């Protein structure tokens, strides 16, 4: 069992942090996920007919992440929070990328609710996962670039396990090693807000929606929450 932990220094710097940890085992990623396909198509249809638009950097949910990025030295207009980048891509192209059903599920939930989301293949995670400040000596290989090695800057917030960094800039980009594929069977999904008191209900609704998309295609799912008051959860 993998433990996810919010480091005390991150909890102190961002006391409103609330993270939903949605775990799924027995994932069947090679069968059709009709509800996920419908959810993605519905977002694209609503965007096309003008009844919905993804949150942009003027939205308080995105503004909070821009401020957080600036606080640890990242320019959020060059290196955007994942939900901001995904929403901009959707608004420009009119379509979400189709990766695989599990990834498509959390992408749809992310842009629909304006919350960053990511996922890790737990069979490729080493030890526990800690959300902490980087010390500058860690290594990171970006998703889709298996030959690239980066070193996060000291003070940058990362997800990290015993073998390296799993995300850079908190939620900008995931690592190649723990990417979720059609063959991933044990997956931990995360949905995040920096304002739990304001957006806690939204986060809970997003976690419930993601779980609903996952349930027909998994053996078991569960939802747990990380916060400064409860900084540890098992995935």
N, C-alpha and C positions, 0 to 999 in steps of 0.2 A: 504494500500500500504506500502510495506517494503522499507525503505531507506537503501542503502549500502553506507558506508562512509569510506574513507581512512584517518586515524588519522594524524594530522600534524607531529608528531614525526616520524611516519613511512615514510611519504612523504619526510621528510628532510633526513632520513637515506638512503632512496632508491629513489633518485630523478628521475630515469628512469622508475619507475613502471608504467605499463599500464595493466589494467584489463578489459576484455570484460565481461559484464554482459548480459547473454542471458536469457530472461525470457519467460516462456511458461505457458499458461493457457488452461484449458480444455484438459489436457493431457489424452490420452486414452492408458494406458500402458498395457492393456490386449489383444490388437489386434496384429496381426503380423506386424512387421516393416521390410519389405522386403529389403529396401535400407540399413538399419543398418546391417542386417544380411549379405548382400553382401559386405558392406564396411569392416566388420570384417574378412570375409572370404578372401577378396582380400589382406589384410595386411598379413594374415597367409600364403597365397599362395606365395606372393612375398618374404617373409622371407624364405620359404622353397626352393624356386628356386634361392635364392642368389641375387635377384635384389634390395633388400631393407633390411636395418637393422634399428632398433630403435636407437635413439641417446643415447650415453652412457656418462659417466662422463668426457670423453675427449672432448666432444662437448661443444662449448661456451655457448649454451643455458642451459646445465646442470651444467657446471662449475660455472655459475653465481649463481645458487641456492645453490650449495655447499658452495660458499663463503658467501652467505647471512646467511645460517644456522650457519656456524662457527662464524659469527659476533654476533649472539645472544646466543652462548654457546651450540649449538647442533652439535654433531658429525654426518656429513651427510653420513658417511659410515656405521653407526649403525642405524641411523634414517634417511632414505632417502626421498628426495622430491618425491611426488607421481608419477610424470612422469618417474623418474629414476627407482623407484621400479617396476613400471608397465612394463617399457621397458625391464628391466632385467628378469622379470618373462616371458615375451613373448619370449625373445631370448633363454631362457633356456628350456621352455616347448613347444615352437612352437605354442602356442595358447593363446588367451586372455580368461579370465574368462567370462562366460555368467551369468550375474546377472539379469537384466531385460532390456527391450529395451532402456529406457532413459539412464540408466547407461552405457549400452554397447555402446550407441552413443557417449557419451563424452569420454569414454575410447579409442575408436577408433580414434577420432579426436585428443586426447591428444598425443598418441604415434606416430600417423602419422606426427604431426607437431612439436613434441618435446617440448610441452608446458604443464605445470601442469593444471589440470582441476578438478573441483569438482561440487557438486550440493547440494541444500538444498530444502527440502519440505517446502514451505512457510507457509503452514497451521500449522506447528509445530515450527515456528520461533516466538519468543516473542519480539515485538518492532523492533527497527532498528538493523542493523548489522554493526559493526565497525571493521575494520582491525587495530589492535593496539597492543602495547606491553602489555603482561600480568602483573598483579601486584602481582601474587602469591597466591591470595585468591580465585581465580575462581575454579569451578569444571568442569570436563570433563568426559563424559562417552563414551568410544571408540565404534565405529561402530562394531556391532556384539557381544558386551560384555555389555549387559544391567545391569549386577550386579557390574560392575567395576566403581570406581570413582577415577580419577586422578586430580592432581593439577599442572597445568603448572607452570614452573619456572618463577620467576620475570624476565622480559625482553624478554621472548620468544614472538615471534609475533604470534598472533592468530586472527581468526575471532570470534567475540563474539556478542551475543545478550543480551537482558535483563535478561535471565535466566541462562546464562552460556556460556561456550566456545563451538564453533561449529567446529573448526579445531585446531589441535595442530601443532606447528612448521611451521606455515603459511599454508602449504599445504600437510603435511605428512599424516594426517589421519582425517577423518570426524567423527562427533558425531553420536551416535546411535539415538538420539532424532529426528534429522532432516534428517535422511536417506531417500533416494528416493526409493519407492517401486512401484509395478505395480499399486497400487491404488492412488498414488500421482497425484493430478490434477493441482496443482500450484507449479511450480518448477523454481528456479533460478540457472542457471549454471554459473560458472566462469571459464575463461581461463586467464592465467597470464604470463607476462614477466617482467623481471627487466630491460630490455633494449628496451624501446619503440621506441627510435630513430632508432635502428638497426632492431628490429623485429616487428615493428608495422604493416607492411604489412602482415607478416606471421600470426600475431594474428588476423588481420581482415579477412584473408582467412579462418582461423580455425573457427572463429565465424560464418562466412557465411556458411561454410560446416556443422557445427553443426545445424544451423538454417534450412538448407535444409533437414537434416535428421528428424528434429522435425516437420516441417510444416505439412506434411500429416497426422499427428496424434495428432494435437492440434487445439484448437479453434483460438488461436492467439499467435504470438511470437514477440519479440522485442529485439534489441541489443542496449546497451548503454555502455559507456566507463568511467572508473575511472582512474584518474591520479592526480599527485600533482597539476596540473593546474585546474582540474575539479574533486575535491575529493568526489563528492556526486552524486549518481544516484538512481532513484526510480525503484524498482523491482516489 
